[in-house]
Amino acid sequence: MILPTLVIAPTGEKGRGIFTTEDIEKGTIVEVAPVIVMTREERKLLDQTLLHDYIFEWGRDPKGCCMALGYVPIYNHSYRSNCEYEMDYEEGLITVKAVRFIKAGEELSINYNGDWNNETPVWFDVKK
């Protein structure tokens, strides 16, 4: 399920992103997406490709991962995101929900740390 008001559009600096054509109320489920679960061995291969930037850690094995279908891989990261995601390991689903009111035309974002307000630097912001 993808909320019919969501569209993929250019963001300028981040490539593409998810935007809404109508206001979205806090608490609204904007997407429920199935996932393809992969093993730690498959993740080793994925980590060597561009897909590394689009997978999610999955399940009890921290080296396991999944590829979400639908729009989920296209939500951009924000430390002050307007959406959060929840993983349902038994059903193999990721649900994206608005954590605050989102205005029409606004980009939807998630926090790649998992918690919508977690300000721990993510892998691409960690200084090497």
C-alpha positions as a Markdown table, in Angstrom:
| # | Residue | x | y | z |
|---|---|---|---|---|
| 1 | Met | 0.0 | 0.0 | 0.0 |
| 2 | Ile | 1.3 | 3.4 | -1.0 |
| 3 | Leu | -0.7 | 6.5 | -0.2 |
| 4 | Pro | -1.9 | 7.8 | -3.5 |
| 5 | Thr | -0.8 | 11.3 | -2.8 |
| 6 | Leu | 2.9 | 10.3 | -2.8 |
| 7 | Val | 5.1 | 11.0 | -5.8 |
| 8 | Ile | 8.7 | 10.5 | -6.7 |
| 9 | Ala | 10.4 | 13.7 | -7.8 |
| 10 | Pro | 13.8 | 15.3 | -8.1 |
| 11 | Thr | 15.2 | 16.9 | -4.9 |
| 12 | Gly | 18.1 | 18.8 | -6.4 |
| 13 | Glu | 20.9 | 17.9 | -4.0 |
| 14 | Lys | 19.8 | 14.3 | -3.1 |
| 15 | Gly | 18.7 | 13.0 | -6.5 |
| 16 | Arg | 15.2 | 11.8 | -6.1 |
| 17 | Gly | 12.8 | 11.8 | -3.1 |
| 18 | Ile | 9.3 | 11.2 | -2.0 |
| 19 | Phe | 6.9 | 14.1 | -1.9 |
| 20 | Thr | 3.2 | 14.5 | -1.1 |
| 21 | Thr | 0.7 | 16.3 | -3.3 |
| 22 | Glu | -1.7 | 16.7 | -0.3 |
| 23 | Asp | -1.4 | 17.4 | 3.4 |
| 24 | Ile | -0.8 | 14.4 | 5.6 |
| 25 | Glu | -1.9 | 14.2 | 9.2 |
| 26 | Lys | 0.3 | 13.0 | 12.0 |
| 27 | Gly | -0.1 | 9.3 | 12.5 |
| 28 | Thr | -1.1 | 8.5 | 8.9 |
| 29 | Ile | 0.4 | 5.3 | 7.5 |
| 30 | Val | 1.9 | 6.5 | 4.2 |
| 31 | Glu | 3.3 | 3.1 | 3.0 |
| 32 | Val | 3.4 | -0.6 | 3.8 |
| 33 | Ala | 6.0 | -2.3 | 1.7 |
| 34 | Pro | 7.0 | -6.0 | 1.5 |
| 35 | Val | 10.7 | -6.8 | 1.7 |
| 36 | Ile | 13.1 | -9.3 | 0.2 |
| 37 | Val | 15.2 | -10.8 | 3.1 |
| 38 | Met | 18.8 | -11.7 | 2.4 |
| 39 | Thr | 21.5 | -13.6 | 4.3 |
| 40 | Arg | 24.7 | -12.4 | 5.7 |
| 41 | Glu | 26.5 | -14.1 | 2.8 |
| 42 | Glu | 24.3 | -12.2 | 0.3 |
| 43 | Arg | 24.9 | -9.0 | 2.2 |
| 44 | Lys | 28.6 | -9.3 | 1.7 |
| 45 | Leu | 28.0 | -9.2 | -2.0 |
| 46 | Leu | 25.5 | -6.4 | -1.8 |
| 47 | Asp | 27.9 | -4.3 | 0.3 |
| 48 | Gln | 30.2 | -4.2 | -2.8 |
| 49 | Thr | 27.5 | -2.7 | -5.0 |
| 50 | Leu | 25.5 | 0.5 | -5.2 |
| 51 | Leu | 22.6 | -1.4 | -3.6 |
| 52 | His | 24.5 | -1.1 | -0.3 |
| 53 | Asp | 23.0 | 2.4 | 0.1 |
| 54 | Tyr | 19.4 | 1.0 | -0.2 |
| 55 | Ile | 19.3 | -2.0 | 2.0 |
| 56 | Phe | 18.1 | -2.2 | 5.7 |
| 57 | Glu | 19.6 | -4.3 | 8.5 |
| 58 | Trp | 17.0 | -7.0 | 9.1 |
| 59 | Gly | 16.2 | -9.5 | 11.9 |
| 60 | Arg | 18.2 | -10.8 | 14.8 |
| 61 | Asp | 21.4 | -11.2 | 12.7 |
| 62 | Pro | 23.0 | -7.8 | 12.5 |
| 63 | Lys | 24.7 | -8.8 | 9.3 |
| 64 | Gly | 21.4 | -9.9 | 7.7 |
| 65 | Cys | 19.6 | -7.4 | 5.5 |
| 66 | Cys | 16.5 | -6.8 | 3.3 |
| 67 | Met | 15.6 | -4.8 | 0.2 |
| 68 | Ala | 12.3 | -3.0 | 0.7 |
| 69 | Leu | 10.1 | -2.8 | -2.3 |
| 70 | Gly | 7.8 | 0.1 | -3.1 |
| 71 | Tyr | 9.0 | 3.6 | -2.5 |
| 72 | Val | 10.9 | 2.8 | 0.8 |
| 73 | Pro | 14.4 | 2.8 | -0.7 |
| 74 | Ile | 13.8 | 6.3 | -2.1 |
| 75 | Tyr | 13.0 | 8.1 | 1.2 |
| 76 | Asn | 15.9 | 10.4 | 2.0 |
| 77 | His | 17.5 | 10.7 | 5.4 |
| 78 | Ser | 16.9 | 13.5 | 7.9 |
| 79 | Tyr | 18.0 | 13.7 | 11.5 |
| 80 | Arg | 14.6 | 15.5 | 12.0 |
| 81 | Ser | 12.5 | 13.3 | 9.8 |
| 82 | Asn | 8.8 | 13.7 | 9.4 |
| 83 | Cys | 8.2 | 9.9 | 9.1 |
| 84 | Glu | 9.3 | 6.8 | 10.9 |
| 85 | Tyr | 9.5 | 3.2 | 9.8 |
| 86 | Glu | 8.7 | 0.1 | 11.6 |
| 87 | Met | 9.8 | -3.4 | 10.7 |
| 88 | Asp | 7.5 | -6.4 | 11.0 |
| 89 | Tyr | 9.9 | -9.4 | 10.8 |
| 90 | Glu | 7.2 | -12.0 | 11.0 |
| 91 | Glu | 5.2 | -10.6 | 8.0 |
| 92 | Gly | 8.2 | -9.3 | 6.1 |
| 93 | Leu | 7.0 | -5.7 | 5.9 |
| 94 | Ile | 8.2 | -2.2 | 6.5 |
| 95 | Thr | 5.5 | 0.4 | 7.5 |
| 96 | Val | 6.2 | 4.1 | 7.1 |
| 97 | Lys | 4.1 | 6.5 | 9.2 |
| 98 | Ala | 4.0 | 10.3 | 9.6 |
| 99 | Val | 5.3 | 11.5 | 12.9 |
| 100 | Arg | 4.1 | 15.1 | 12.4 |
| 101 | Phe | 1.8 | 17.0 | 10.1 |
| 102 | Ile | 3.3 | 17.2 | 6.6 |
| 103 | Lys | 2.3 | 20.0 | 4.2 |
| 104 | Ala | 1.4 | 19.4 | 0.5 |
| 105 | Gly | 4.6 | 19.7 | -1.6 |
| 106 | Glu | 6.9 | 18.7 | 1.3 |
| 107 | Glu | 9.4 | 15.9 | 1.0 |
| 108 | Leu | 8.9 | 12.9 | 3.2 |
| 109 | Ser | 12.0 | 11.7 | 5.0 |
| 110 | Ile | 13.0 | 9.0 | 7.4 |
| 111 | Asn | 15.9 | 8.7 | 9.8 |
| 112 | Tyr | 18.3 | 6.0 | 8.7 |
| 113 | Asn | 19.2 | 5.3 | 12.3 |
| 114 | Gly | 15.7 | 3.7 | 12.8 |
| 115 | Asp | 14.4 | 6.2 | 15.4 |
| 116 | Trp | 12.9 | 9.3 | 13.8 |
| 117 | Asn | 14.7 | 11.7 | 16.1 |
| 118 | Asn | 18.0 | 9.9 | 16.6 |
| 119 | Glu | 20.9 | 12.3 | 15.8 |
| 120 | Thr | 23.7 | 9.8 | 15.8 |
| 121 | Pro | 25.7 | 10.3 | 12.6 |
| 122 | Val | 24.8 | 7.8 | 9.9 |
| 123 | Trp | 27.5 | 6.1 | 7.8 |
| 124 | Phe | 27.7 | 8.8 | 5.1 |
| 125 | Asp | 28.1 | 11.6 | 7.7 |
| 126 | Val | 30.8 | 9.8 | 9.8 |
| 127 | Lys | 34.1 | 11.6 | 9.4 |
| 128 | Lys | 36.9 | 9.3 | 8.3 |
